[in-house]
Amino acid sequence: MFYFVLPAIMTYNFVLIAAAVIPAIILMIKVYLSDRLEPESPQLLWRLIQSGIFSALMALILERVFSTVLNSCVDAESSLYNVILYFGVVAFSEEGAKYFMLRRKTWRSPEFDCQYDGVVYAVFVSLGFALWENISYVMTYGFSTALVRAVTAIPGHTCFGVFMGIFYGIAKRCDNCGNTVQSKIMRVLCVVLPAIIHGSYDYIASSGNNALYFIGFIAVLFIVSYILVMRSSKRDRYIA
């Protein structure tokens, strides 16, 4: 009996994993093909995906630690608790972990010679993060979760990566020009702005009565991110 059931179980799990992975792969390809000047090597991109997966594990640890501290200091029923949870604990843990791995893997890379490369790198790290997170959710909650996350969470992480990458590319250009102060400011914005957007995304999503606000927020976020990717790609230039 077990041998008859096993293929069905394996097929179901394969379908779930495919549903979790395919949306991220499609977005990766879209961003990669927008890199007009000098596409990055597959080896570097694969390392960035792995770094994104590792950043998800880092963020999980940080969130557990900070959540424990938050629960001991703030009433869980208060509005302040939700604000700190979504904007501070979750958003900064996740975006901070992504940025840590992004900078560690690419800042001194000889391939980082164009400003748009920053967008490619940040998006690939973000989608590596989303890939691991999505597989975890889908294997736990099923196919319906994959459908919802395919049009919300995965593109959401892509958008966070776009904003991080825009400032990351500018930071690298400034650093190459010797403008270290402006480079540091841009690197701070690499984390702060995506964290604010990420926190807003989670906060609105957690408010069950604001479905229309959430849909509107997602629509605006996707449109702005798409415009930023297209403009950044067209205006790309060498910075090495």
Buried (B, 14 or more C-beta within 10 A) or exposed (E): EEEEEEEEEEEEEEEBBEBBBEBBEEBBEEBBEBBEEBBBEEEBBEBBBBBBBBBBEBBBEBBEEBBEEBEEEBEEEEEEBBEBBBBBBBBBBBBBBBBBBBBEBBBEBEBBBBBBBBBBBBBBBBBBBBBBBBBEBBBEEEEEBBEEBBEBBBBBBBBBBBBBBBBBBBBBBBBBEEBEEBBEBBBEBBBBBBBBBBBBBBBBBEEEEBEEEBEEBBEEBBEBBBEBBEEBBEEBEEBE
